[in-house]
Amino acid sequence: MIMLTKIVRLIKSLPYIIGTKNYNVRVSVYARLIIKGKILVKSYLSISDFSFVEIRKDSFFIVDGFTTRPNTKINISNGGILTIGVNTYLESFSTILCKGKITIGNNVAIAQNVVIVDYNHSIGRKSGCYFRKIDEIGEIFIGNNVWIGTGAKILMNVTIGDGAIIGANSVVTKDVPQGKIYVGIPAKEINEIK
Ligand SMILES: CC(C)(COP(=O)(O)OP(=O)(O)OC[C@H]1O[C@@H](n2cnc3c(N)ncnc32)[C@H](O)[C@@H]1OP(=O)(O)O)[C@@H](O)C(=O)NCCC(=O)NCCS
């Protein structure tokens, strides 16, 4: 029988990581953390197996205490700023794509297969080739203690208030007030937290 020991790299001295006192960055040997922009870690960042986190040139990742489960993807580019609070989790197969500004609060549970994306391709030009140009870049704000159900999609220019729940497979296109439960495509209120 072979015992596999999980090996984790402890990174303290990468030139582009600005850490506050006692910060801790753990990247699985099976994961990738590519930093061409900047990253500020206030307490901890833990990147699990087969996850891919890329901070491209001029972009910024500000993280307080954040854990990814295996097989997640985060891409910050185009000068984008992704800010994540403390005790927030990104479950497996979820993706965050940031070219503008995405802010995620404290104690946020992001389930499996969620996509959070703050940009659109050009629309309204019939002859246009959609994948060439990104010309709508926006913002997403997710408050504290939010639960985003599996398979949900969070699109640009929405705010999800504190304590809200987004049901499985929902597509959020408009603001969700705090403490409300939204489901469906497009996501609509079905309930509120009592
Ligand atoms: C939204 C959710 C939290 C339930 O909230 P709730 O207030 O208890 O809602 P209810 O179960 O009372 O359902 C109310 C109505 O919404 C519908 N509904 C519930 N969840 C829905 C969803 N994700 N999409 C569409 N409709 C949904 C129900 O079928 C019900 O419809 P009806 O009134 O026609 O019968 C739950 O359904 C859900 O989606 N959880 C996410 C699960 C998940 O991601 N787990 C992984 C965790 S890491």
PDBQT file of the ligand as one rigid body, heavy atoms in Angstrom, charges set to zero:
ROOT
HETATM    1  C1  LIG A 201     -32.927  27.937  -2.530  1.00  0.00    +0.000 C 
HETATM    2  C2  LIG A 201     -32.820  26.804  -1.511  1.00  0.00    +0.000 C 
HETATM    3  C3  LIG A 201     -31.793  27.203  -0.451  1.00  0.00    +0.000 C 
HETATM    4  C4  LIG A 201     -34.171  26.559  -0.838  1.00  0.00    +0.000 C 
HETATM    5  O1  LIG A 201     -34.727  27.741  -0.269  1.00  0.00    +0.000 OA
HETATM    6  P1  LIG A 201     -36.160  27.670   0.431  1.00  0.00    +0.000 P 
HETATM    7  O2  LIG A 201     -36.568  29.043   0.841  1.00  0.00    +0.000 OA
HETATM    8  O3  LIG A 201     -36.112  26.627   1.522  1.00  0.00    +0.000 OA
HETATM    9  O4  LIG A 201     -37.100  27.221  -0.761  1.00  0.00    +0.000 OA
HETATM   10  P2  LIG A 201     -38.157  26.036  -0.827  1.00  0.00    +0.000 P 
HETATM   11  O5  LIG A 201     -37.447  24.734  -0.798  1.00  0.00    +0.000 OA
HETATM   12  O6  LIG A 201     -39.232  26.315   0.187  1.00  0.00    +0.000 OA
HETATM   13  O7  LIG A 201     -38.753  26.238  -2.285  1.00  0.00    +0.000 OA
HETATM   14  C5  LIG A 201     -39.608  27.321  -2.622  1.00  0.00    +0.000 C 
HETATM   15  C6  LIG A 201     -39.931  27.206  -4.118  1.00  0.00    +0.000 C 
HETATM   16  O8  LIG A 201     -38.747  27.523  -4.864  1.00  0.00    +0.000 OA
HETATM   17  C7  LIG A 201     -38.394  26.413  -5.711  1.00  0.00    +0.000 C 
HETATM   18  N1  LIG A 201     -36.930  26.308  -5.708  1.00  0.00    +0.000 N 
HETATM   19  C8  LIG A 201     -36.117  26.006  -4.672  1.00  0.00    +0.000 A 
HETATM   20  N2  LIG A 201     -34.835  26.043  -5.056  1.00  0.00    +0.000 NA
HETATM   21  C9  LIG A 201     -34.841  26.356  -6.361  1.00  0.00    +0.000 A 
HETATM   22  C10 LIG A 201     -33.809  26.526  -7.315  1.00  0.00    +0.000 A 
HETATM   23  N3  LIG A 201     -32.535  26.412  -6.996  1.00  0.00    +0.000 N 
HETATM   24  N4  LIG A 201     -34.172  26.861  -8.573  1.00  0.00    +0.000 NA
HETATM   25  C11 LIG A 201     -35.465  26.992  -8.908  1.00  0.00    +0.000 A 
HETATM   26  N5  LIG A 201     -36.498  26.851  -8.050  1.00  0.00    +0.000 NA
HETATM   27  C12 LIG A 201     -36.170  26.523  -6.788  1.00  0.00    +0.000 A 
HETATM   28  C13 LIG A 201     -39.054  25.205  -5.059  1.00  0.00    +0.000 C 
HETATM   29  O9  LIG A 201     -39.271  24.192  -6.005  1.00  0.00    +0.000 OA
HETATM   30  C14 LIG A 201     -40.316  25.813  -4.555  1.00  0.00    +0.000 C 
HETATM   31  O10 LIG A 201     -41.207  25.990  -5.639  1.00  0.00    +0.000 OA
HETATM   32  P3  LIG A 201     -42.830  25.863  -5.454  1.00  0.00    +0.000 P 
HETATM   33  O11 LIG A 201     -43.191  26.979  -4.496  1.00  0.00    +0.000 OA
HETATM   34  O12 LIG A 201     -43.341  26.059  -6.831  1.00  0.00    +0.000 OA
HETATM   35  O13 LIG A 201     -43.053  24.535  -4.849  1.00  0.00    +0.000 OA
HETATM   36  C15 LIG A 201     -32.404  25.452  -2.169  1.00  0.00    +0.000 C 
HETATM   37  O14 LIG A 201     -33.455  24.997  -3.014  1.00  0.00    +0.000 OA
HETATM   38  C16 LIG A 201     -31.129  25.538  -2.990  1.00  0.00    +0.000 C 
HETATM   39  O15 LIG A 201     -31.121  25.874  -4.173  1.00  0.00    +0.000 OA
HETATM   40  N6  LIG A 201     -29.981  25.228  -2.310  1.00  0.00    +0.000 N 
HETATM   41  C17 LIG A 201     -28.671  25.190  -2.899  1.00  0.00    +0.000 C 
HETATM   42  C18 LIG A 201     -28.076  23.767  -2.718  1.00  0.00    +0.000 C 
HETATM   43  C19 LIG A 201     -26.586  23.746  -2.905  1.00  0.00    +0.000 C 
HETATM   44  O16 LIG A 201     -26.032  24.496  -3.676  1.00  0.00    +0.000 OA
HETATM   45  N7  LIG A 201     -25.907  22.896  -2.167  1.00  0.00    +0.000 N 
HETATM   46  C20 LIG A 201     -24.443  22.842  -2.186  1.00  0.00    +0.000 C 
HETATM   47  C21 LIG A 201     -23.918  23.440  -0.930  1.00  0.00    +0.000 C 
HETATM   48  S1  LIG A 201     -22.150  23.549  -0.917  1.00  0.00    +0.000 SA
ENDROOT
TORSDOF 0
